[in-house]
């Protein structure tokens, strides 16, 4: 390995990123650095300007000019920090959050398009190579980051993974028996054998080339109703907003294909999942105690209206 090897790779990768940016006007009307600042603000609940400068390794004056531009554009608000009154707390406005989501969506779509040029048989090699670079040139730990998560359709073996990981995780975390594995296996088998791809979908959340989450949208028995099923996020991938992204993908798909409402059934012990459902507007419509999977549980029915009201 020589200095020239790294410089050569940098030129190649810069050309790839530059081509993507040019062809899609990826960050317009903001620069790449400005978009990075927006991204960090959108994925950090509370951040001070000084912390943001450290996270992004930016010059204080440069960051101040970026934040000033965002404030003029109505994207951020600045106030006193809770940690130190001499520091400034930066908060995204509703407009700022919408802008950050748009830029993030553009980036994911563009990178997804790039990945379509990579043969499926080569994607594991690519993921491993990228992970190796981060580990060697980084701190050796390559901490997971939300931007590294990809939502995709299931590939060969992924439906089996959904069954296996549901069974293993719910046994480890709640002590459920194999009855639950049987239920998941039937749900997945029904989907695999007979589903309408225009009205039903499965999403796999992938982090660094490996599946770490899933969710399913299927037709319910009630006309015009979609059912959300089998939301799962691996423990090591929690805290990255994956559950929110999976549920949002499910809702957006259901609304886009014309479902009027979405329902789901869960149990009261699944507190993290229930919090996600509530954040996305689901309303609890019924509860009933039951004995299932070797445990005494309280089943819950939740519902979300999908129709758009007129302004």
C-alpha positions, 0 to 999 in steps of 0.5 A, spaced: 500 500 500 502 506 498 500 514 498 499 513 491 494 507 492 489 511 497 490 518 492 488 514 486 482 511 490 480 518 492 479 520 485 475 514 483 470 515 489 470 522 488 468 521 481 463 516 483 460 521 488 460 527 483 457 523 478 451 522 482 450 529 485 451 532 478 446 527 475 440 528 480 442 535 483 442 531 490 443 536 495 440 542 491 439 548 494 444 546 499 452 544 499 454 537 501 457 540 507 450 543 509 446 537 508 451 533 512 449 538 518 442 538 516 442 530 517 446 530 524 441 535 526 435 531 524 438 524 527 440 528 534 435 529 539 439 535 542 445 538 540 449 544 541 453 548 536 459 546 539 458 539 539 456 539 532 462 542 530 466 537 534 462 531 531 463 534 523 470 537 524 468 543 522 471 550 523 467 554 528 466 560 523 464 556 517 459 552 521 456 559 524 455 561 517 451 555 515 447 555 521 446 563 520 443 561 513 439 555 515 436 560 520 434 565 515 431 559 511 427 558 517 430 551 518 433 551 525 432 555 531 437 557 536 436 558 543 440 557 550 443 550 551 441 546 557 448 544 559 451 551 559 448 558 558 454 560 554 452 555 549 447 555 543 442 549 542 440 548 535 433 545 533 430 543 527 424 547 525 418 543 522 420 546 515 427 544 517 425 537 518 422 536 512 428 539 508 432 534 511 427 528 510 427 530 502 435 530 502 435 523 505 430 520 501 434 523 495 440 520 497 437 513 499 434 513 492 440 515 488 445 510 492 440 505 491 440 506 484 447 505 484 447 499 487 442 496 482 449 496 477 452 491 482 450 484 481 447 481 487 453 476 487 458 481 488 454 485 494 457 481 500 464 483 497 462 490 496 459 490 503 465 487 506 470 491 503 467 498 505 467 495 512 474 493 512 476 500 510 472 503 515 475 498 521 482 499 518 482 507 517 477 508 523 477 506 530 476 499 529 469 499 531 465 502 526 459 504 530 453 503 526 450 509 523 443 511 521 445 512 514 448 505 513 441 502 513 438 500 507 431 498 506 430 493 501 425 487 498 427 480 501 432 476 497 433 469 497 433 466 504 430 473 507 423 470 509 427 464 513 431 469 516 424 473 519 422 466 522 428 464 525 430 471 528 423 472 530 423 465 534 430 467 537 429 474 539 422 473 542 424 467 546 430 470 549 427 477 551 420 474 553 421 467 554 415 465 548 415 458 546 415 455 539 408 456 538 410 463 536 415 460 531 409 456 528 405 462 528 410 466 524 412 461 520 405 460 517 404 468 516 411 468 512 409 461 508 402 464 506 406 470 504 411 466 500 406 462 497 400 467 495 401 474 495 399 480 491 405 484 489 401 490 488 398 490 494 402 486 499 410 487 501 415 485 505 421 490 507 428 488 510 432 493 513 440 491 512 446 494 515 453 493 513 450 488 508 446 484 513 439 484 515 437 487 522 430 488 521 423 487 517 416 488 517 410 486 512 404 489 509 398 484 507 391 485 506 386 484 511 380 480 511 376 487 512 375 491 505 380 496 504 384 495 510 392 493 510 395 489 516 402 491 519 405 484 521 412 482 524 415 488 525 422 486 528 429 490 529 435 486 532 438 489 539 444 491 536 441 495 531 436 499 535 436 506 537 438 508 529 430 509 527 430 503 524 423 501 527 420 508 525 423 507 518 420 500 517 413 502 519 413 509 515 415 505 509 409 500 511 404 506 511 406 510 505 406 504 501 399 502 504 396 509 503 400 509 496 396 503 493 389 506 496 388 502 502 383 506 507 386 504 514 391 500 517 391 495 523 395 491 527 395 486 533 400 486 538 401 485 545 402 489 551 409 487 553 412 490 546 413 497 549 418 499 544 414 497 538 407 500 541 411 507 542 413 507 534 406 505 533 403 511 537 408 516 534 405 514 527 398 515 529 396 508 530 390 508 536 389 503 541 382 500 539 381 494 543 385 489 549 383 482 551 387 478 555 389 471 552 394 465 554 399 464 548 406 462 546 407 459 553 405 466 557 399 470 560 399 476 555 394 482 553 393 482 546 392 489 543 388 491 536 391 498 533 388 502 527 390 508 523 386 511 518 390 512 511 385 517 507 387 524 506 383 529 509 382 536 504 385 542 507 
